[in-house]
Amino acid sequence: MLRYLSELWRDAVYGARMLANAPGFTAVGILSLTLGIGVCSVFFSQINALVLRPLPQAREPEALVALETLSSYPYFEQYRDHGGVAESTTAFTGPVPISMVVDGAGTAKAERVFGHLVSPEYFDTIGVTPAMGRFFRPDTEKEGTAPVAVVSARFWSARLNSDPRAVGRPLVVNGKTAVIVGVAPKDFLGVFPTAPADVFLPATSTSVAPELGSNVLHRREEASFRVVLRLRKGVTMQSAEAALDALRRHLDDESAIPESDRKGRQVRLLPAGGLMPMPADQRYVTYTFVAVLMALILSLACTNLANLLLARASERRKEIGIRLSVGASRFRLIRQLLTESILLSIAGGAGSLVFAYWLTNLISDWFSGTRMPTPAPIEFNIRPDLRVLLATMAVSVVVGIGFGLAPALASTRVDLVPSLKEGGSAQLRGYRRFGLRNLLVAYQVASSLMLVLIAGFLVLGYDRSAHVDPGFDTTGLYLLQLDPAHDGYNSDQSAGLLDKIPERLSRLAAVRAVTLAQAAPFADFVAVPNARFSAPQSGEDVVRSVLKEPIGANYFAALGLTLERGREFTRRDLLAAPGPNSAEPALLNHTAARELFGSEDPLGRRVRDASTKTSYAVIGIARDLKPGFMAAKPVATVFVPLNLAHQALSQTDVFGGMNTGSFGLAPGATIVIRGNAGPDAMASVRNELEAIDPHLTVFNTRTMREQIGAMNSLIQLSSVFYGGVGVFGLILASIGLAGITAYAVARRRKEIGIRMALGARKAQVLRLVMNEGAALVAVGTVLGFAGAFLISRALSSLTDQLAQAFGAGTGDPLLLIGAPALLAGLTMLACYLPARKSVEVDPLAALRQE
């Protein structure tokens, strides 16, 4: 054993010396692997951070699962009491906005934070222990008890100044006093950290949580809670799904839920022990997409390595022949050459880690420095950890062995007599011959073009399908949000305040128009229908899924848009309480009018909300606006009045963009202001709001351009990232071809000298070398085109978003012509630079080299 290790050590020392003696070869090989493995490490770091990394501080996180859809609190209680498949079960909803005064002073301004409303078993189910104090107790945190709160370590450090006496300290939460009973452990921001919480309140604390009004905890139809379970040992997700689904069907029978409404209610579980819950189908799509890109990039880098090793092995024919002739075994030489290959790949792997850390650090800092359109601040960290380090080095070793073996086998399969006679002057096989080196070069070009085209399809597709052109003038358009319910207002007081504010603000000289809306325009990435409406069409009712949007009076006028037909809502429409048999007014966008009424005139006709059974009379038709950043086409939208006294607004589900159900009290409204450009408009607005109520919390103040820019920034990041992937592909191909051409020219030095001695002109020699590269570039281009379209077609079948992006980008003539032209230009330049040296060969020196 010691002898074998000693031989390995000598092989490593000799291999390092040989690599040091060939600095050009070593530098090209390490650079190729650094870029190739580094980009793959970045992809893996993202998957690792969001999917594979375990939930911080959780006990046995692999045992945690969550229901994919939302449940009502009574349903959760039945799941919890079932006990057959889970050790413990909890429920939460959030992130919910919380208006908080930390010091409790009467003049202190409320801060807006986000938290989770959790069942008392929450922390026990997840398996975390408090850093200070205690967590909630099922026997004490009952409905109607004094409000208590648990804060995150981040909140304790940033807002409580790491106060060691924080436990027992009072907080003013949504206008009510709650006592801190505990501090969560470091880095714990909730069971789903992509929807982080800084404050945890018991779901039974209805006095401090407006979201829990209207008896939500006892209503089976209010599907507002996420259910998380800790499975018993030996219980699989499939068996747990079957047991819980049987219980769900029983509860549906008891609740007399119609069969037509049970579609999509089947219980499905997803792992909840990571940072981002991901359903199995979404995980498959993500892994497939990343695997395709990683395979292309890594294979391109490995092809470079194999081609360089083949070229260098030819240079060492005499050395290998001598070693074989003096008795060295072929296995011993193969091991030596593999050792050199592994050393090279390990060096490339180390460089790739530095490259990956630099790039992921840029991405993480970009997220930290960008105002993301998320409800709560997310600590986005995709920097490589130990798992990424080990995986990267493992890949490096595999690459060194897998792509160094073929060159090692080829270089040791030599005829001793010719190799000893010709030695280092033995020529590489010409480009015209069909061989392994030619195949590798053609694949380099093909895979590089595939990367460029696929990345280009995605960049152009995302830019065209997701980039927003609002369709109206955004100059002087401002947005701000209010949440009276979380500032201590009851329902009637909130209605009066939101009715008063537009009237008061419209009197300001700097304000030209004011309106209200439930959500800001262009606030969602994906516009998901959240209601089903029916309408009579050709003698029968048709039912369509639509996006239901509550808006205020003169909404489109404030945005600077005119209706196609009809009128907008008035202030009277917003304040009128709907009668038992009366119909509220509604507006349809052009797409909704076509889907619900076909070619018939919708004005004056009625539509009906299938879930609330509310009837609406159509009073106007609005033109289509792009409702979401990833909407391929306009979504049918029904605009309903933002009834200030009766409207139950909905939460947004940060996990999938789906509507999570309505609570009994609206959590707030967005105020849209059309003012004069410049700071004076918002300064006067702030002063007026301060005069109305100095304790009112105003948040998310921004211009419409900032709103659109924040959403577009994510698209820009995707464009830069995938564009960078394409650039790396070009660089890798250029490095490989330049290195191969340089070796080919060096090995053909004697042949070129003979040609020039016989009268060949420099242009003819240059053309000879360039033609050989051009032929393989042409073959690789054809293969690359075919591969890119096949891969894009396969990826398009995975999700609608990818199909939409590829569909928008594959027909671009600039990309289809420019990408291969750019690749051809770069690769031919990579061939030209070493080929130019071939014409500088001194014929006499070349002929005397042996």
RORODO-752845 format. One record per residue (C-alpha): x, y, z; residue in one letter. Coordinates in steps of 0.1 Angstrom, whole numbers, plus 2048, in hexadecimal, padded with zeros to 3 digits. Layout:
! residues N
XYZa
...
This chain:
! residues 850
800800800m
81C81880Al
82E8107EAr
80F8177D5y
80A8387E7l
82E8417E1s
82B83A7BCe
80C8507BBl
81F86C7CCw
83B8697B3r
822869797d
8128897A5a
83489A7A9v
83F890786y
81D89A778g
81E8BC788a
8418C277Ar
8368B8757m
8188D075Al
82F8EC766a
8468E5747n
8288EB730a
81A90C73Ep
80591471Fg
7F48F271Ef
7EE8F3744t
7E0916743a
7C790E727v
7BC8EE738g
7B78FE75Ai
7A591C74Bl
78D905737s
7858F0756l
78290F76Ct
76791E756l
7558FE74Eg
7548EF771i
750911781g
73091976Ev
7238F6777c
72C8FD79Cs
71791D79Av
6F990978Df
6FE8EF7A8f
70290A7C3s
6E09187BAq
6CF8F67BCi
6E28EE7DCn
6D890F7ECa
6B390E7E3l
6AB8E97E3v
6C68D37F3l
6D28E9810r
6BF8DE82Fp
6A98F5843l
6BF90885Cp
6BD8FB880q
6A18E2879a
6A38BF888r
6A48A486De
6978BB852p
69389E839e
67589284Da
6628B3847l
6488B482Cv
62D8CE823a
60C8CC811l
6108DB7EEe
5EF8EE7F1t
5E090380Cl
5C88F6827s
5AF90683Es
5B7906863y
59C8ED86Cp
5AA8D5851y
5CD8DA860f
5BF8D0883e
5B28B0875q
5D38A8864y
5E58AF885r
5CE899899d
5D087D880h
5F387488Dg
5F6854878g
612861860v
62187F872a
633883894e
6268A7894s
6148BF87Dt
6138E587Bt
604901866a
60E92485Df
605940846t
61B95B83Ag
62F96F835p
615988842v
61C9AD847p
6209B886Bi
6209DC876s
6379DD894m
6439F78ADv
6629EA8BFv
668A028DBd
643A068E3g
646A2C8E6a
626A3F8DCg
639A558C3t
64CA388B3a
646A3188Ek
63AA0E886a
6519F8872e
6459DF858r
6529BC85Cv
64599A850f
63D97C865g
62B95B866h
60B952878l
612930885v
601914898s
61090F8BBp
6218EF8B0e
635901895y
6589018A5f
6548DE8B4d
64B8CF892t
6698E0881i
67F8D589Dg
6918F68A6v
69B9028C8t
6999268D4p
6B893B8D7a
6A794D8F4m
687948907g
66E92F8FBr
6579278DEf
6319248DDf
61F90A8F1r
5FE8FA8E6p
5F18FB909d
5F792090Et
5F59318ECe
5D092B8E8k
5B79418D6e
5AF9608EBg
5CE95F901t
5E697D904a
5FA9828E4p
61E9768E4v
6399758C9a
6599648BFv
6729798ABv
68E96D894s
6B297189Da
6B5989880r
69A99F88Ff
6A999C8B1w
6CA9A88A4s
6BF9C488Da
6A19D289Fr
6A69C98C3l
6CC9CF8C3n
6D39AC8CFs
6C29B48F0d
6CA998909p
6AA9A191Br
69499F8FCa
67E98390Bv
66299491Cg
6659B4909r
6449C28FBp
63F9C98D6l
6229DD8C7v
6169C58ACv
5FB9D2894n
5F09EB8AFg
5EF9D08CBk
6099C88E5t
61A9A68E3a
6369988F9v
6559888EBi
6589658FAv
6759588E5g
68F95E8CBv
6939458AEa
6B69368A8p
6CE946890k
6C694486Bd
6A3936871f
68A94B85El
66D93285Cg
66791184Dv
66891F829f
68493982Ap
67B945807t
65D954819a
670960838p
66196C859a
671982873d
65397F88Bv
63F960894f
61C9648A3l
6059498AEp
5E9944895a
5D29448B4t
5DC9698BBs
5BE9778A7t
5C09978BBs
5E19A18AAv
5DB992888a
5C29A3871p
5C6986858e
5B496F871l
594983872g
572976869s
57895687Cn
591949864v
59E92E87Cl
57C91D87Ch
573920857r
57A901842r
577914821e
59492C82Ae
5B291A81Ba
5CD931828s
5E691C83Bf
605908832r
6068E6843v
6288D784Cv
62C8B485Al
6498A1869r
64587E85Cl
649860873r
66784A86Dk
660831852g
643844843v
64784D81Ft
63A86C80Dm
6248567F7q
613844815s
60F865827a
5FF875808e
5E6858806a
5DC85A82Ba
5D887F82Bl
5C587F80Ad
5AC866818a
5A787D836l
5A389B81Fr
58888980Br
57688182Ch
5788A6837l
56B8B1815d
54D89A819d
5468A883Be
5498CC82Ds
5328C3810a
54B8D17F7i
53D8CB7D4p
54F8B17BFe
5568CC7A4s
5698E07BEd
5808C37C9r
5958C47A9k
5B98CA7B2g
5B38C47D8r
5C68A37D9q
5E08A37F4v
6038A57E7r
6228A97FCl
6438B97F5l
6648BA808p
6658D6822a
6888D1830g
69A8E8818g
69A90D811l
68190B7F4m
6648F37F2p
6638E47D0m
6498CC7C2p
6568AC7B1a
64D8B878Ed
65D8DA793q
67C8C97A1r
67E8B3782y
67C8D176Bv
6968E377Et
6AE8C6780y
6A98BE75Bt
6AF8E2750f
6CE8E6765v
6DB8C475Ba
6D98CC736v
6EC8ED73Al
7068DD751m
70B8C0739a
7128D771Cl
72A8ED72Fi
73C8D1741l
73F8BC721s
74D8DA70Fl
7688E0729a
7708BA72Bc
7738B8705t
78C8D5706n
7A08C1720l
79E8A070Ca
7A98B26ECn
7C68C36FDl
7D18A270Dl
7D08916EBl
7E58AC6DBa
7FE8AC6F7r
8018866F7a
80C8886D3s
82889F6DEe
8338866F7r
8358686E0r
85B8656E2k
85A867708e
83F84C70Ai
8528376F1g
872838705i
860830725r
84F812715l
86F806706s
882805727v
8677F0737g
84C807744a
82A7F6743s
80D806730r
7F8806750f
81481A762r
815834746l
7EF837745i
7EF83D76Ar
809858767q
7F686974Bl
7D586775Fl
7E787677Dt
7F0894768e
7CD89675Bs
7BF89477Fi
7D78AF78Bl
7CC8C576Fl
7A78C0776s
7AC8C579Ci
7BD8E6794a
7A08EF77Eg
7888E5799g
7998FB7B2a
79891879Ag
773910793s
76B9147B8l
77B9367B9v
768940799f
7479327A7a
74B9447C8y
7529647B6w
73496179Fl
71C9557BBt
7289717D1n
71F98A7B5l
6FC97A7B2i
6F697A7D7s
70199E7DBd
6EB9A87BEw
6CD9997CFf
6D69AA7F0s
6DB9CC7DFg
6BC9CA7C9t
6999D37D6r
6889B27CFm
6639B17C9p
65E9997E6t
64999F805p
66699881Ea
68B99C81Bp
69C97B810i
6BF973819e
6CA9657F7f
6EA9527FBn
6F59397E0i
71A93A7E8r
72B9187E6p
72C903806d
73D8E380Fl
7258CE7FAr
72D8E37DBv
7528E17E3l
7518BB7E5l
73B8B77C6a
7528CE7B2t
7718BC7BCm
76089A7B5a
7568A6792v
77A8B378Ds
789890795v
76F87F77Fv
776897762v
79C891766g
79786B765i
77B86974Cg
789881732f
7AE879738g
7AA853734l
7A485370Ea
7C3869706p
7D785471Ea
7CD83470Dl
7D38436EAa
7F58516F3s
802830701t
7F681C6E3r
8158246CEv
82D8116B6d
84F8146C8l
8668156AAv
854832697p
84F8456B6s
8738436C0l
87E84D69Dk
86586A698e
8638746BDg
8538956C3g
84F89D69Es
834883699a
81789668Bq
7F4899699l
7D988A683r
7CE8A466Ag
7AC8B566Cy
7A28A464Cr
7A388265Cr
78587466Ef
79186D691g
78C8736B6l
79C8966B6r
7868A2699n
7678956ABl
7718A86CAl
7778C86B8v
7568C66A5a
7448BF6C6y
7558DD6D6q
7478F46BBv
7258E26BCa
7218E36E2s
72C9086E3s
7139126C9l
6F88FE6DCm
7009116FBl
7009336EAv
6DF92C6D8l
6CD91E6F7i
6D993B70Da
6D09536F1g
6AD9446EEf
6A8948713l
6B596B715v
6A19786F8l
682964702g
682971726y
68999471Bd
66C994702r
653980717s
65B98F739a
6679B2733h
64B9CA73Av
63F9E6724d
6239F473Ap
611A0471Dg
60CA2572Ff
622A4273Bd
633A3A75Ct
640A5D761t
633A6C781g
622A4B78Bl
628A417AFy
61EA237C5l
61BA207EAl
60AA07801q
5F6A0B821l
5EA9F0839d
5D1A00851p
5C79DE860a
5EA9D886Ch
5EC9FB87Bd
5CF9F4892g
5B19FE87Cy
5929E987Cn
57F9E285Cs
569A0185Dd
586A17866q
59BA0984As
57FA0F831a
57BA3383Cg
5A0A3983Bl
5A4A2A818l
586A3E80Cd
594A5F81Ak
5B8A5C80Ei
5B1A5E7E8p
59BA7C7EDe
5B4A8E803r
5D2A867ECl
5BFA917CDs
5BDAB47DBr
5E3AB87DBl
5F1ACE7C0a
60CAB57B7a
5F4A987B3v
5E0A94793r
5CEA7379Aa
5CBA5A7B6v
5BCA377B6t
5BDA177CBl
5C59F37C2a
5C99D27D4q
5EB9CC7C4a
6039E37B1a
6039E078Bp
61D9C777Ef
6239B87A1a
624994797d
63C97F783f
621966778v
5FD971775a
5EA953784v
5C3952781p
5B59547A4n
59095179Da
577940786r
55B955776f
53D94A762s
52A95D748a
50D955731p
51894F70Dq
5039436F0s
4E8936708g
4FE924720e
51692D73Cd
53C92C736v
55492A753v
57893874Fr
59593C767s
59D96176Av
5B397977El
59D98C796k
5AB9AF79Fe
59A9C77B7p
5A19EB7ADi
595A0D7B7g
583A2A7A6a
593A39787n
5AFA1F787y
5B5A1F762f
5B3A4575Fa
5CEA4877Aa
5E4A31766l
5DEA45747g
5CAA2B735l
5A8A2E724t
58EA12723l
584A02703e
560A0670Cr
54AA0E72Ag
554A2074Ar
56AA1C768e
561A1778Df
556A357A0t
55AA3D7C5r
535A337CAr
53DA117BCd
557A0C7D6l
542A167F4l
522A057EAa
51A9E67FEa
50E9CA7E7p
4EA9C07ECg
4DE99D7EEp
4D199C7CAn
4E49B97BBs
5029B67A4a
5239C87AAe
5339DA78Dp
5519CA77Ca
5699D175Fl
5789B7748l
5979B9734n
5969B170Fh
5A198D714t
58798672Fa
56B99671Aa
57497F6FDr
57795F712e
557965726l
54197370Bf
55196A6EAg
5459826CFs
52798E6E4e
5269B16F3d
52F9AD719p
5249D0724l
5069CE73Bg
5099A873Dr
51099675Dr
52D980768v
52E96A788r
54A96179Fd
54793B7A3a
55793A7C5s
5469587D7t
5269557C2k
52797B7BDt
51898A79Es
5289A778By
51A9BD770a
5339C6755v
5379EC752i
5579EF73Dg
5719DE728i
5969E572Ea
5B19DE715r
5C99C271Dd
5E89C9732l
6039B1739k
5FA9A475Cp
61B992765g
63F99275Af
63D96E74Em
61C97173Da
61E965719a
5FC974711k
5E298A723p
5D097873Fv
5AA97B741a
5A499575Dt
5859A076Fv
5899C1782f
5719C47A0v
56C9E17B7p
5839E47D4l
5669E67EDn
5779F780Al
55F9EB824a
55A9C8818h
5779BD802q
58A99F80Ea
5AC9A17FDl
5C39837F8s
5E697A801q
5FF9727E7t
60F9507EAd
6359567E6v
63A9317DFf
62892E7BFg
61694E7B8g
5F493E7BFm
5D994F7D2n
5D89437F6t
5B594B7FFg
5A496980Es
5A4975831f
587988841g
5999AA842l
5AC9BB826a
5D29BD82Ep
5D59DE81Cg
5D59F07FBa
5EC9FF7E1t
5E8A247DAi
5F0A2E7B6v
5F8A537B2i
5FDA66792r
610A8579Bg
629A9E78Dn
64BA90786a
664A977A2g
667A937C8p
64DAAE7D0d
62FA987C8a
639A7C7E1m
645A957FBa
622AA57FBs
612A837FCv
626A7881Ar
61EA9882Cn
5F9A93825e
5F9A6F832l
60CA7B851e
5F1A94856a
5D5A7A852i
5E6A6286Cd
60AA66878p
60AA41883h
600A34861l
61AA1C853t
622A2582Ev
638A0B81Df
645A007FBn
645A237EEt
653A237CBr
64EA307A8t
63EA1B78Dm
65FA1A77Br
670A0C79Ae
6559F279Dq
65A9E6779i
6809E977Dg
6819D379Ca
66E9B8789m
6839BD769n
6A39BA77Es
69D995783l
69899075Ei
6B89A4758q
6CB98D770l
6BE96E75Ds
6C897E73Ds
6EB98674Av
6EF963759f
6E495073Ay
6F6968723g
715961738g
71093C733v
71194170Eg
730957710v
74193C725f
739923709g
7499396EFl
76893E705i
76C91970Bl
7699116E7a
78292C6DDs
79A9206F8i
7988FC6ECg
79C9046C7l
7B891C6CDa
7CB9026E2g
7C58E66C9i
7CF8FB6ABt
7EF9076BEa
7F88E36C4y
7F08D86A1a
8068F4693v
8228EB6AAa
8218C76A1r
81F8CE67Br
83D8E567Dr
8538CF667k
8378C964De
8318EE64Bi
8578F4647g
8588DB62Ai
83A8EC619r
84A90E61Cm
86C901610a
85B8F35F1l
84C9155E9g
82B9175FCa
82193B603r
818947626k
7F494D61Ba
7F192960Fq
7FF91B630v
7E7931644l
7CA92762Er
7D3902633l
7D2904659v
7B391A659m
79F904641n
7A48E7658e
7948FA675g
77990965Fa
76D8E6654a
7688DB678l
7588FC682v
73F8F7665a
7378D3670v
7348DE694g
71D8FB68Bt
7048E4679v
7048CC696l
7018E86AFg
6E28F669Df
6D18D469Da
6DA8CE6C2g
6CE8F06CEa
6AC8ED6BEf
6A88C96CAl
6B18D36EEi
69C8F26EEs
67E8DE6E1r
6848C46FDa
6878DF718l
6688F170Bs
6538D2713s
65D8D5738l
64A8F6742t
635910732d
64E92B73Dq
66B91A72Al
65491470Ca
64B93970Cq
66F94470Fa
67C92D6F4f
65E9356DEg
66695A6E0a
68B9566DAg
69093A6C0t
68494E6A2g
69B96C6A6d
6AF96F686p
6CA984697l
6D19676AFl
6CE94C695l
6E795D67Ei
6FC970697g
7039546AFa
71393C696p
72495A685a
7339656A6l
73D9426B0l
74D93D68Ea
75F95E690g
76D9566B3l
7779336ABt
78893D68Am
79A95869Dl
7A493E6B7a
7B292969Ac
7C2947688y
7D89536A4l
7EC9336A7p
7E992C682a
7FA94E67Ar
81994168Ck
81B925673s
82493D657v
84194A66Ce
85292866Cv
87692965Fd
87890C646p
89D90564Dl
897904673a
8798EE66Fa
88C8D5659l
8A98D4671r
8938CD690q
89B8A868Fe
